[in-house]
Amino acid sequence: MTIRPDFSLNAETHVAELDFNAMRQIMLHEAKEHDLPVLENEDTRVTLETPFGCYCFETANGGVTFKVTAAKQDWLFMLKEQLVEHLAHFLPGVEEKIRWSDADQAGGLPPNFHFATVQAVTPVGTSFVRVRVKARGLSSFKDDAIHFRIVLLPKDSVNVEWPYVSESGATVWPKGDKAMHRPVYTTRWIDHAQGLMDFDVFVHEGGRVTEWARSVELGSQVAVVGPGGGGIPETNRILMFADETALPAMARILEALPADTLGHVTALTENGANCAYSLTTPPGVSVTWLDRNDEHSLADIALTVMEEFPDHFLWFACEKADVQRVRAEYKAKNGDSSRAYIAAYWSQPGTED
């Protein structure tokens, strides 16, 4: 087993009476689903690597000991929190028994929660505004960790309740009328030295972040949580399909792909290329802009093109119903999702889970 030496921070917890073999199967399944390297897979120990650190699970004292390592404190926290969430999903109730060796964080703000100030709001094309914020602690936002959450307080909020770390190592968010809006956004540009970050907001009626971006005053405080997971596919063959909600993520990925990348991009917007949102691609990647008013089906197009280029990585992000269809057909034909990113960025009213 080889764990990167820069993963120098660590935390561990022991859960008694937890079946190691059941835990092993769950984590190996998750490793396959998310294309995570398995560094060790033995009868008594499993070690997985992620872009942010490592998970190690081993049988001990009639239960399972979980060890997490990372290079930065907020990465370590993120990995612990994700583990707690997985346990709560697969083995409800087990997460309540988690007590980490670095439990001194309990009760405080989450390490990946950052206060920021708004520096600028600038129009981008016809349908976006670019927001620049300044914050401390953005060094953990890696070049390939492109997602984060913006945190907006409820309207007319008083006596604000901030999130805190529970004894199990998870973030506890305010609920009810104190609940915060926490949508996912894409980091379009970041300057770690100055603590500056840009993200683009798709302007549409009824959007809470749209309303905030239209009225926010420069110097106002906002909060961000992150980074989230990775986001830059390791490939030089790619097919990408997106509507307006996913254009910032698409643009960020295209800028990061190798210069010799081959592929094709299809973007569906309200007025096609006239939306004037810039996509900078490698020379071998072509772009087609489609107008939503012409009743194109992004799912139909993706499934057809996917058949023509089976060796290309598939990146598909748009409305939930189309995503569910593409995901189902992709898995039926390919067996797993290690060569694809298929994600819902929004859903029609009444279709939420």
C-alpha positions as CSV (number, residue, x, y, z in Angstrom):
1,M,0.0,0.0,0.0
2,T,1.3,3.5,-0.9
3,I,-0.4,6.6,0.5
4,R,0.9,9.9,-0.8
5,P,3.3,11.5,1.6
6,D,1.5,14.9,1.4
7,F,-1.6,13.3,3.0
8,S,-0.1,14.1,6.4
9,L,-3.3,14.9,8.4
10,N,-5.3,12.1,9.8
11,A,-8.3,11.2,11.9
12,E,-9.8,7.8,12.9
13,T,-12.8,6.4,14.6
14,H,-13.9,2.9,15.7
15,V,-17.4,1.5,15.3
16,A,-18.0,-1.6,17.4
17,E,-20.2,-4.5,16.1
18,L,-20.0,-3.3,12.5
19,D,-19.5,-6.1,10.0
20,F,-16.3,-5.5,8.1
21,N,-17.3,-7.6,5.0
22,A,-20.5,-5.6,4.6
23,M,-18.5,-2.3,4.9
24,R,-15.9,-3.7,2.4
25,Q,-18.6,-4.4,-0.2
26,I,-20.2,-1.0,0.2
27,M,-16.9,0.9,-0.3
28,L,-15.6,-1.3,-3.2
29,H,-18.9,-0.6,-4.9
30,E,-18.5,3.1,-4.3
31,A,-14.9,3.0,-5.6
32,K,-16.1,1.4,-8.8
33,E,-19.0,3.9,-9.2
34,H,-16.7,6.9,-8.8
35,D,-13.6,5.4,-10.4
36,L,-11.4,5.6,-7.2
37,P,-8.1,3.7,-7.1
38,V,-8.2,0.8,-4.7
39,L,-4.7,0.8,-3.1
40,E,-5.4,-2.2,-0.9
41,N,-8.0,-4.9,-0.8
42,E,-7.3,-7.6,1.8
43,D,-9.4,-9.8,4.0
44,T,-8.9,-7.4,6.9
45,R,-8.2,-4.0,5.3
46,V,-9.4,-1.9,2.4
47,T,-7.7,1.4,1.3
48,L,-9.2,3.8,-1.3
49,E,-7.6,6.9,-2.7
50,T,-9.6,10.1,-3.7
51,P,-8.3,13.4,-5.1
52,F,-8.5,14.8,-1.6
53,G,-7.1,12.0,0.5
54,C,-7.4,8.3,1.5
55,Y,-9.9,6.1,3.3
56,C,-8.7,3.0,5.1
57,F,-11.1,0.5,6.7
58,E,-9.8,-2.4,8.8
59,T,-11.3,-5.0,11.1
60,A,-10.5,-4.4,14.7
61,N,-11.8,-5.3,18.2
62,G,-15.0,-6.8,16.9
63,G,-15.9,-3.9,14.6
64,V,-14.4,-1.6,12.0
65,T,-11.8,1.1,12.4
66,F,-12.0,4.0,9.8
67,K,-8.9,6.0,9.1
68,V,-8.9,9.1,6.9
69,T,-5.8,11.0,5.7
70,A,-5.5,14.3,3.7
71,A,-3.2,17.1,3.0
72,K,-5.4,20.0,4.2
73,Q,-7.8,20.4,7.1
74,D,-10.9,21.1,5.1
75,W,-10.2,18.2,2.8
76,L,-9.9,15.9,5.8
77,F,-13.2,17.3,7.1
78,M,-14.9,16.8,3.7
79,L,-13.8,13.1,3.6
80,K,-15.0,12.5,7.1
81,E,-18.3,14.1,6.4
82,Q,-18.8,12.1,3.2
83,L,-18.1,8.9,5.1
84,V,-20.7,9.8,7.7
85,E,-23.2,10.5,4.9
86,H,-22.4,7.1,3.2
87,L,-22.9,5.3,6.5
88,A,-26.2,7.1,7.1
89,H,-27.4,6.1,3.6
90,F,-26.3,2.4,3.6
91,L,-26.5,1.6,7.3
92,P,-28.9,4.0,9.0
93,G,-28.1,4.6,12.6
94,V,-24.5,3.6,12.4
95,E,-23.4,7.2,11.8
96,E,-24.6,8.2,15.3
97,K,-21.8,6.0,16.8
98,I,-19.0,7.9,15.0
99,R,-16.6,9.8,17.2
100,W,-13.5,11.1,15.5
101,S,-10.0,11.3,17.1
102,D,-9.9,15.1,16.3
103,A,-13.3,15.7,17.9
104,D,-12.2,19.2,19.1
105,Q,-13.9,20.5,15.9
106,A,-17.4,19.7,17.3
107,G,-19.5,22.7,17.8
108,G,-17.5,25.1,15.6
109,L,-17.9,26.2,12.0
110,P,-17.1,23.5,9.4
111,P,-13.5,23.9,8.2
112,N,-14.7,24.1,4.6
113,F,-17.1,27.0,5.3
114,H,-15.6,30.3,4.2
115,F,-16.9,33.8,4.6
116,A,-16.3,36.0,1.5
117,T,-16.9,39.5,0.3
118,V,-18.3,40.5,-3.1
119,Q,-15.8,42.3,-5.2
120,A,-17.5,42.7,-8.6
121,V,-20.6,41.7,-10.6
122,T,-20.1,41.8,-14.4
123,P,-22.4,40.8,-17.3
124,V,-21.2,37.9,-19.4
125,G,-23.0,37.4,-22.7
126,T,-26.8,37.8,-22.6
127,S,-27.7,35.4,-19.9
128,F,-25.0,35.4,-17.2
129,V,-23.4,37.6,-14.7
130,R,-19.9,36.9,-13.3
131,V,-19.5,37.3,-9.5
132,R,-16.0,37.9,-8.0
133,V,-15.6,37.2,-4.3
134,K,-12.6,37.5,-2.0
135,A,-12.0,35.0,0.9
136,R,-9.4,33.5,3.0
137,G,-8.7,29.8,2.9
138,L,-9.2,29.1,-0.8
139,S,-5.9,27.2,-1.1
140,S,-7.8,24.0,-0.8
141,F,-9.7,24.8,-4.1
142,K,-7.6,22.7,-6.4
143,D,-7.4,23.3,-10.2
144,D,-9.4,20.2,-10.8
145,A,-11.9,20.7,-8.0
146,I,-14.3,22.9,-9.8
147,H,-17.4,22.8,-7.7
148,F,-18.5,24.5,-4.5
149,R,-21.7,25.8,-2.8
150,I,-22.7,29.4,-2.4
151,V,-24.6,29.9,0.9
152,L,-27.5,32.5,1.0
153,L,-29.3,33.5,4.1
154,P,-33.2,33.3,4.2
155,K,-34.9,36.5,3.3
156,D,-35.4,39.0,6.1
157,S,-33.3,36.8,8.4
158,V,-32.6,37.9,11.9
159,N,-30.6,36.1,14.6
160,V,-28.7,34.1,12.0
161,E,-27.8,30.5,12.9
162,W,-24.6,29.3,11.3
163,P,-23.8,25.7,10.6
164,Y,-21.7,23.7,13.0
165,V,-19.8,20.4,13.2
166,S,-21.7,17.6,15.1
167,E,-20.0,15.1,17.3
168,S,-20.1,12.6,14.5
169,G,-18.1,15.0,12.2
170,A,-20.9,16.0,9.9
171,T,-22.2,19.6,9.3
172,V,-25.5,20.5,11.0
173,W,-27.3,23.1,8.9
174,P,-30.1,25.3,10.3
175,K,-33.6,24.2,9.4
176,G,-37.1,25.6,9.1
177,D,-37.3,29.4,8.6
178,K,-33.6,29.6,9.3
179,A,-32.6,27.2,6.5
180,M,-30.0,28.5,4.0
181,H,-30.0,28.2,0.2
182,R,-27.0,26.2,-0.8
183,P,-26.9,25.6,-4.6
184,V,-23.8,24.2,-6.4
185,Y,-21.7,26.5,-8.6
186,T,-18.6,26.2,-10.7
187,T,-15.3,28.0,-10.0
188,R,-14.5,29.8,-13.3
189,W,-11.3,31.4,-12.2
190,I,-9.3,31.5,-9.0
191,D,-6.2,33.4,-7.7
192,H,-5.0,31.5,-4.6
193,A,-2.4,34.2,-3.7
194,Q,-5.0,37.0,-3.6
195,G,-7.9,34.9,-2.4
196,L,-10.1,35.8,-5.4
197,M,-12.6,33.6,-7.1
198,D,-15.1,34.1,-10.0
199,F,-18.3,32.1,-10.7
200,D,-21.0,32.6,-13.3
201,V,-24.7,32.9,-12.5
202,F,-27.2,31.9,-15.1
203,V,-29.8,34.7,-15.0
204,H,-33.4,33.5,-15.0
205,E,-36.6,34.6,-13.4
206,G,-37.4,33.1,-10.1
207,G,-33.8,32.1,-9.4
208,R,-32.7,32.9,-5.8
209,V,-29.1,33.4,-6.8
210,T,-30.2,35.5,-9.8
211,E,-32.1,37.8,-7.4
212,W,-29.2,38.0,-5.1
213,A,-26.7,38.8,-7.9
214,R,-28.9,41.5,-9.3
215,S,-29.2,43.3,-6.0
216,V,-26.0,42.5,-4.0
217,E,-23.9,45.5,-3.0
218,L,-20.1,45.4,-3.5
219,G,-18.4,44.6,-0.2
220,S,-21.4,42.5,1.0
221,Q,-20.6,39.3,2.9
222,V,-21.6,35.9,1.5
223,A,-20.4,32.4,2.4
224,V,-19.1,29.5,0.2
225,V,-18.6,25.9,1.1
226,G,-16.0,23.8,-0.7
227,P,-14.4,22.6,-2.6
228,G,-16.7,19.8,-3.7
229,G,-15.6,16.8,-5.7
230,G,-13.4,16.9,-8.7
231,G,-14.6,17.7,-12.1
232,I,-11.9,17.6,-14.8
233,P,-12.1,14.3,-16.7
234,E,-8.7,12.7,-17.4
235,T,-9.1,12.1,-21.1
236,N,-8.2,13.5,-24.5
237,R,-11.3,12.1,-26.2
238,I,-14.6,13.7,-25.1
239,L,-18.2,14.4,-26.0
240,M,-19.9,17.1,-24.1
241,F,-23.6,18.1,-23.9
242,A,-25.0,21.0,-21.8
243,D,-27.7,23.5,-21.5
244,E,-27.3,27.0,-19.9
245,T,-27.1,25.7,-16.4
246,A,-24.0,23.6,-17.2
247,L,-22.2,26.1,-19.5
248,P,-19.8,27.4,-16.8
249,A,-18.7,23.8,-15.8
250,M,-18.3,22.9,-19.5
251,A,-16.2,26.1,-20.1
252,R,-14.0,25.4,-17.2
253,I,-13.4,21.8,-18.3
254,L,-12.7,22.7,-21.9
255,E,-10.0,25.2,-20.8
256,A,-8.3,22.4,-18.7
257,L,-8.3,19.6,-21.3
258,P,-5.0,18.6,-23.0
259,A,-4.1,20.5,-26.2
260,D,-4.4,17.3,-28.3
261,T,-7.9,16.5,-27.2
262,L,-10.4,15.5,-29.9
263,G,-14.1,15.6,-29.5
264,H,-17.3,17.6,-29.9
265,V,-19.4,19.9,-27.8
266,T,-23.1,20.6,-28.1
267,A,-24.6,23.5,-26.2
268,L,-28.4,24.1,-26.0
269,T,-29.5,27.7,-25.0
270,E,-32.5,30.0,-25.4
271,N,-31.0,31.6,-28.5
272,G,-28.1,29.4,-29.5
273,A,-24.7,31.0,-30.1
274,N,-26.3,34.4,-29.7
275,C,-26.1,33.9,-25.9
276,A,-22.5,35.0,-26.4
277,Y,-21.1,32.8,-23.6
278,S,-17.5,32.1,-24.5
279,L,-16.2,28.5,-24.9
280,T,-12.5,28.1,-25.5
281,T,-11.7,24.7,-26.8
282,P,-8.6,22.7,-27.8
283,P,-8.1,22.8,-31.7
284,G,-9.5,19.3,-32.1
285,V,-12.8,20.0,-30.4
286,S,-15.7,21.4,-32.4
287,V,-18.7,23.2,-31.0
288,T,-22.4,23.2,-32.1
289,W,-24.8,25.7,-30.6
290,L,-28.5,24.8,-30.7
291,D,-31.5,27.1,-30.1
292,R,-33.9,25.7,-27.5
293,N,-36.9,27.2,-29.4
294,D,-36.2,24.8,-32.3
295,E,-37.3,22.0,-30.0
296,H,-34.0,20.0,-30.0
297,S,-33.6,17.0,-27.7
298,L,-30.2,17.1,-26.1
299,A,-30.8,13.5,-24.9
300,D,-31.6,12.2,-28.4
301,I,-28.5,13.9,-29.8
302,A,-26.2,12.6,-27.1
303,L,-27.4,9.0,-27.5
304,T,-26.9,9.1,-31.2
305,V,-23.4,10.7,-31.1
306,M,-22.4,8.4,-28.2
307,E,-23.0,5.4,-30.6
308,E,-20.7,6.9,-33.2
309,F,-17.8,7.6,-30.7
310,P,-17.8,4.8,-28.1
311,D,-14.2,5.5,-27.1
312,H,-14.9,9.1,-26.1
313,F,-15.6,10.2,-22.5
314,L,-19.3,11.3,-22.2
315,W,-20.0,14.5,-20.3
316,F,-23.8,15.2,-20.1
317,A,-25.4,17.8,-17.8
318,C,-28.8,19.5,-18.1
319,E,-32.4,18.9,-16.9
320,K,-33.1,15.9,-14.7
321,A,-35.5,13.9,-17.0
322,D,-33.0,14.0,-19.9
323,V,-30.2,13.0,-17.5
324,Q,-32.1,10.0,-16.2
325,R,-32.8,8.8,-19.7
326,V,-29.2,9.2,-20.8
327,R,-27.8,7.6,-17.6
328,A,-30.1,4.6,-17.9
329,E,-29.2,3.9,-21.6
330,Y,-25.5,4.5,-21.0
331,K,-25.3,2.0,-18.1
332,A,-27.4,-0.5,-20.1
333,K,-24.9,-0.4,-22.9
334,N,-21.7,0.1,-21.0
335,G,-22.2,-1.5,-17.6
336,D,-20.6,1.2,-15.5
337,S,-20.1,4.9,-15.4
338,S,-16.3,5.2,-15.1
339,R,-16.1,6.7,-18.6
340,A,-18.9,9.2,-18.1
341,Y,-20.2,12.1,-16.1
342,I,-24.0,12.3,-16.3
343,A,-25.5,14.8,-13.9
344,A,-28.7,16.8,-13.4
345,Y,-28.2,20.5,-12.9
346,W,-31.9,21.3,-12.5
347,S,-35.3,19.8,-12.7
348,Q,-38.7,20.7,-13.9
349,P,-41.2,21.9,-11.2
350,G,-42.8,18.9,-9.6
351,T,-40.0,16.4,-10.5
352,E,-37.8,16.8,-7.5
353,D,-37.1,13.7,-5.4
